[in-house]
Amino acid sequence: MNIEDIDFSKLRKDLEDNYGSAMSFFPVAIMDLTRVETASNEELLEIAQKENIDLSKYQKEEYKRY
């Protein structure tokens, strides 16, 4: 998958939701949330890889192969 194939808006939203929820139990997660909010697309990829997120879930519809 190429970087152009990834829906970064959806990835960012899901990461924000994930870290936002984590703040309920781990207030320090606000630092991760802030990082996601300000991250470039390349940084979002690094964060997603660190979190073992399946990037195929974020493939843009026009690039999906059925």
BELSULJO-V742857 format. One record per backbone hydrogen bond with DSSP energy under -1.0 kcal/mol. NH is the residue of the N-H (numbers start at 1). CO is the residue of the C=O. Records with the same first field share a line. If there is no record, write none. Layout:
NH->CO ; CO
This chain:
5->2
6->3
7->58
8->6
11->7
12->8
13->9
14->10
15->11
16->12
17->13
18->14
19->15
20->16
21->17
22->18
23->19
24->21
25->22
26->22
29->26
30->27
31->28
33->29
34->30
35->31
36->32
37->33
38->34
44->40
45->41
46->42
47->43
48->44
49->45
50->46
51->47
52->49
53->48
57->54
58->55
59->56
60->5
63->60
64->61
